């Protein structure tokens, strides 16, 4: 056995589940900080004011919002890069591979939102969180899937990844349409100027990454000031990054940036986000708080809504003969995968922060409680269903 600590660490970071493990550890550390005498220091870090000023231009926010608005823009940039690659030359380039995960994603967003609305329709403030259970955390879901090892067929991984891409598109559209503050016309003019400029660079086959990123930073600042959520800048910028190099046919600027960002996002940005947003204090929590309509709606939306929505809409698409059950996936393993989609952790926390950041603090707490319960229950159920069904499915596909 190799007892070299450096070799162990190196091998750990090469594992597919490493990002999910670190994400879980960051969340646990946040919960420890929020429920021990460390809480004042935890809150002090997140409330630390950070200010950048250039002449009349000023950006002043607590550190928590720099993480949610700034670091998460990088995360969405990576999501945009992955989306473009999949649409241009990946699994989603073949239109036949779009139907099943597309239907699953629609059901996986609609049914959880309806369940949440059923519990909170009489509370206009609480209804701001209707989109929270509509999100899927692909990092956690794939992490649980990887725990099952080589028994997981490639078709399940591709289905879950493709569904998550459509889920991310839905989340992006929801954020753009429903989670905006007061709109600044002047700032939007700057954004509107940056977009065709990026398009011109792409049309002229410019491959300078620094030039694209420089314009992206300007667009991020303008988007931040506009009232439209700044993280959308990452997705917009990604769509203009060249897929292929015209000076070096074997090189892809987009894939190079995606490769460089993957470890940064998985091992730094998402864990930092989880640490900053998962710190829930359980002091005084009882049955009344857990059965509040907000956490109950979120937990049931994630746990029941996701599995029923994803599986139900996939079943409907197959019964209507719009698509077929992929090779290597049985109905039971499809249901287990649908259950895993109820792990909403990172994206649900992010949408929750947009929905409730300017409302009563109790709603922030309720939102996080529901996300943790719903995500945990979904992960456990999905794992055990797949653990039981995958050996049979793998045997059939062989």
Secondary structure, DSSP 8 states (H G I E B T S, - for coil): ----HHHHHHHHHHSTTHHHHHHHHHHHHHHHHHTSTTHHHHHHHHH-EEEEEETTEEEEEEHHHHIIIIIHHHHHHHHHHHHHHHHHHSGGGSGGGTHHHHHHHHHHHHHHHHHHHHHHTT-TTGGGGTTGGG---HHHHHHHHHTTGGGS-HHHHHHHHHHHHHHHHHHHHHHHHHS--S--HHHHHHHHHHHHHHHHHHHTT---HHHHHHHHHHHHHHHHHHSS-TTHHHHHHHTTS-SS-SS-TT--HHHHHHHHHHHHIIIIIHHHHHHHH-----TT--HHHHTSHHHHHHHHIIIIIHHHHHHHHHHHHHHTTSS---TT--HHHHHHHHHHTT--HHHHHHHHHHHHTTS-HHHHHHHHHHHHHHHHHHHHHHHHHHHHHHHHHHHHH-
